[in-house]
Amino acid sequence: MEKSLVIAAGRTGLARFSGKIETEIVRKSIHILVGIVPTLAAVNLQVTSTLLGFGILFYTYCELLRLRGYEVALVSRVTALAARRRDAGRFVLGPVTLGMGALFSLLVFPEPAASIAIYALAFGDGLSSLMGRLFGTVRIPYTGGKSLEGSLTCFLAVWVSAYGRTGDPAGALAVAGVAMVAEALPTRDLDNLILPLVVGLTARLIFP
């Protein structure tokens, strides 16, 4: 009897863990897709900015409908898959702050700071959370449960993207260090705004 209870509890725990990983993969896949924004902006900044703004407004409208019990094909389904337990019954704010973070970076920062800020949002934040969920074992105090493995992933992702954009390894190291600290702050969905702002300002100072 006790053995059966242990097995059942183990299966329940595994199912919950798998559910969290599935949610995180969906969430961070959306994050990583934002990495295409600098490429689109290089072709046409005005159109890209307009599309981002429209996407934010459209998602907001769909989410308000979802909260009233109306399903919007695909959008509501993806939102439900990406929602964390703390978002249950609430407006899922993450996609709004994600879009605003990318849009803000495009409109405020010149190149290469704009691209670096968006890459930090897409790859630094996106990959760090995923790696932390999958492999994180060393928890950093006062960060809301974030892991050392996730923070190092953020550092590496931002360094690679900043170096690839500028060809300056030392400057990229400085930007990556700032990004790692900013990403580790316990800011929840607001990190989608804070991270690109901090990284963009830093990149603007280092790469004038």
N, C-alpha and C positions, 0 to 999 in steps of 0.2 A: 504493500500500500504506500509506504513512504517513498519507495523507489519510483513508483508511478507518479507521485506528486512531484518529485524532483525532476523527472523527465518532462512532465507537463509544464513545470515552471521554466525549465530550460528552453523548451520550444516556444513558450510565450515570450521570453526575453529575446530569443533569436528573431522572432517575428517582428517585435518592436524595433529591434536594431536594424533589421532589413528595411522596415518601413521608413525609418529615419534616413537611412542611406539613400533610398529611392527618392525621398523628398529633397535631399541635399543635391543629388545629381540633377534633378529637374531644375532646382533653383539656380545652381551654379552653371548649368548649361546656358541658361538665359543670360547670366552674367557674362560668360565667355563670348556669347554672340555680339555683345556690345563692342568687342574688339574690332569689329569690321567698320565701326563708325569713322575713324580717322581716314580710312581708305575711301569711303564714300564722300567724306567732306573734301578730300583732295580733288575729287572730280567736280563736285558742286556743293559748296558750303551752305548756300541758302536753301537748296532743296533738302539737304540732309537735316538741317536745323528744323525745317518745317515738318518733315516726316517725324522727327523725334517729338516735337510739340504735339502734333496730331496724335501720335501713338499714346502719349501720356493722357490726353483728354479722352481718347477712345477707351483706353483701359479703365479710367476712372468711371466713365459712364457704364461700362460693362460690369464693373465691380459693384456699383450701386444697384444695378438691376439684380445681380446675384444675391445681394443681401436681402432683397425684397422677394426672393424666391423665383426669379426668372433666369433661366439658363441661356447664355449666349454661346452658340456653337463654338467649340474649340477654346475660346478665351476662358470661359468659366471652368472648363475641364482642366486646363493647364494650371489655372490659379488654384483649384482645389488640390491638385497633385503637388504643387509647390508650397502650399501653406503649411506652416509649422503648427504644432499643437497650441502654442500661445496665440495663434491667429484665429482659432476656432470661433466662429460667429462674429468675427470682426472684419473690418476693411483691411485687406492685405496691402500694406503700404509699400512693401519692398520694390515692386516694379515701378511705382511712381518716383521714388527717390533714386532708383537706378537710372531712369530716363532723365530726370532732372540733373543728376550728377554729370551725365554725359553731355547734355545740352548746355549746362552751365560752363563746362570746360571748353566747349567749342566757341561759345560766345564771348568768354572773358579772356582766355589765354591765347597768346599767339603761338605759332609753331616754334620749336618742337614741344613746348610745355603742354599744349592742349592734347597732343597725341599721347604723351607720357602719362598725363593725368588719367586719360581714358583707359590706357593699357593697364595702369595700376588698378583701376576699378574692375576691369574685365578679368585680367589674369591674376593680379596680385590678390585681390579679395576673393575672386572666384575659386582659384585653385587652393588657396590657403585653407579655406573653410572645408573644402572637400577632403584634402589631405589630412586635416586635423581630425575629421570624423572617422576616416578610414584607419589612420595610423597614429593618431595623437595619443601619447601616454604621459608626457610630462606637462602638467598643467601650470600655467603662469599665474601667480597670485594677482588678485585684484583686476582680472581681465574678464570676468564673467565666464570662466571655464575654457578660455582659449589655450591652445597648446603650443609648445615650443616648436614642434614639427610643422604646424601650420604657419607659424610666424616665419620660420626659415624658408618655407615654400614661397611665402609672399615676398621675402627679401630677394630670393633667387629670380622669381618671375619678373619683378620690377627691374632688377638689375639687367637681366637679359633684354627686356623690351627697351629700357632707356639706353643701354649701350648700342643696341641694334639701330635705334633711331638717331643717335648722336655720334657714335664712334668714340665717345669719351669714357673710358673705363672708370676713372677716378670720380668724375661727376656722377656717373651712373651709380656708383657705390654709395655716394652721399644721398642721392634721391631714394635709393632702395632702403637705406637705413631709416630715413624719415618715414617712408611708407610702412615699414615693418612696425614701427612704434605706433603710428596712427591707426593701423589695422588692428592692433592688439587692444586698443581702447574699448571698453564695454559700452559701445554706443548703439548696439542693435542695428535697426534698419537705417539709422542716421549715418552709419559709416559709408553709405552710398553717396552721401553729400560731403562728409568731412574728409574722407580719404582723397578724392580727386582735388578738392580745394587745397588741402595741405601739400599734396604732391605737386599740383600745378604751380603753386606759389614757390615751392622749393626749386622746381625745374626752371621757373622764370628767372630766379636769381642766379642759378648756376649756368644756365644756357641762354644768355641774353640775345 
